[in-house]
Amino acid sequence: QVQLVESGGGLVQAGGSLRLSCAASGSTFSINTMGWYRQAPGKPRELVAAITSGGSTNYADSVKGRFTISGDNARKAVYLQMNSLKSEDTAIYYCNARTRNLNAYWGQGTQVTVSS
């Protein structure tokens, strides 16, 4: 089992920045990929960014050039630096971890609200 705890959400004006953090505990040795998803009201959950244990990253087109994902393998943590935030970035952001045997774990979510 893997437990994930997010922090760093909040209210910010359009054009501002926020940094999300996610710390993993439990069977962290089995984690292969960590990432961030988001879900806005009335919309499905979508991938924002992901990073593998080898450092490969993947971003949604809508956040490329604005968001940066980074990871700390030693601390089993993942971060999302969000710059130039837009109102359409408003959502609940969820941390995700995937293990080598394809189990997926989720954090409780953190609200990000961007005011225009």
Secondary structure, DSSP 8 states (H G I E B T S, - for coil): -EEEEEE--EEEETT--EEEEEEEEESGGGEEEEEEEEE-TTS--EEEEEEETT--EEE-GGGTTTEEEEEETTTTEEEEEE-S--GGG-EEEEEEEEETT--EEE---EEEEEE-
